[in-house]
Amino acid sequence: MHESVLVYRRFRYLKWAVTLTVVALLAYIFHSPSEPANGGTWLGYTLGTIGVGLIVWLAWFGIRKRSYANPESKLEDWLSAHIYLGLSLIFVATLHSGFQFGWNVHTLAYVLMMLVIVSGAFGLYAYVRYPKLMTENRRGVSLDAMIVEMAEIDRETRELAAKLTDEIRDLVFDAIENTRIGGSVRRQLESGRSGRTVAAIARIREIIPLPSREQTEDGRRLISLLTRKNELVLRARNDVMYKAMMDIWLYVHVPLTFALLASLIAHIIAVFFYW
């Protein structure tokens, strides 16, 4: 997704959303019901119907965007509308409620709707921000290529460490065995250098210079390789973190959407059969 969806077709869907919001707000201001404003007035039913239509349409986008039959331009069209009309739903639903909230299924539907919108807003932020950061972080090198280079560095550092002292060998082997890229959700969201590799570099710098000229050169080469690996670990972990940040919001957004749809059905049933 590109940032261009925010200005797609010269802000067409922003204009639609603003128009819908302004019309709803004016209708609310000039509406004079015989009772306090609530979802049970004619305006409340009208805004509620619009709100339900928007929610169903917005939820349908999640299915629609996965259809391979849709050209990219069509998806950008839908996505731009999804963003702006989704934000207008905040005003439509709030005015529909007449600011009448309580501990009931109606307020539950409203809260879930707001959570869905907030999670969607974070998703928009993630897809605008993180692809650029990923490109800058990779510097033209894919994650797979980084991992291949790290594996080659591990092989060479093992060979060099075997020629040096037992302490250096243990430091290198420990750094190799305890370097992880990705894994659990918590690990995917971590960034930063490999602590064991940094510690190994610091300790080896204290040990060098070593007894002979050959060992000193091996030691310096070892430090150079470990420093390069540390840089690759940082970039690889950042790459995984950026990708996780673009994906993880869906694990919140999608379940919340289904919960919203269920609560919306309960809200409608309660209004028409028990209100």
C-alpha positions, 0 to 999 in steps of 0.5 A: 500500500502506498501513501497515495491512497490518502490522496487517491482521486484528489481526496474523493473519499475524504470529501464524501466522508466530510459531506456525510459527517457535516450532513449528519451533524447538521441534521442532529443540530436542527433535529428537535425530538420530543424526547432526548436525542437517542437512537430511537428517533427517526434521525436515530434510525436513519443514522443507525441504518447508515452506520450499519451499512457502513460497518457491513461494507467496511467488513466486506472490504477484508474479503474483497481485497483478497480477491485476485479478480480485482485490479490493483487500481480497484483495490486502491479505490476501495482502500481509500474509501475504507479509510475515510468512510471508516473514520466518518463512522465515528461521527455517524454512530455517535450522533446515532446514539444521541450520546446515550451510553450505559452498561448494555449491548448497545454501548458494547457495540459502540465500544467495539466499533471504536476499537476496530477503527483505532486498530484500523488506524494503526494498520494504516500507520503501519503500512505507510511507515514500515515499508519505507523503514524496511527498505532503508534497513535492508539496503538492497539486501533481502532478509534471506541474504542476510541470514545466508551471510550470517551463516557464512560468518558463523562458519568462519568464526568457528574456524578462527576461534578453534585456533585461539584460546579456549575462552575465545572459542567458548565466547564465539560458540555461545554467541552463535548458539544464542543468536535468534532471529524471529520466533515468538511474537515477543521475539519478533517485536524485539529489535537491537543487537545480539547481546551475546555477540556484543559481549563476545566482542568486548571480551575478545578486545580485552584478551587481544593482543595475543602471544603471537603475530599470527594469533593477533591477526586471527583475533582481529579478523574474528572481531571484524567478522563478529562486528559485521554479524552484529550489524546483520543481526540488528538489521535482520531483527529490525526487518522482522520487527517491521514485518511483524508490526505490519501483520500483528494489528490484523490479529487484533483488527479481524477478531474485533471486527467479528465481535463488532458484527456479532454485537451489532446483530444483538443490538439490532435484535434488542432494538426491534424486539425488546426495546 
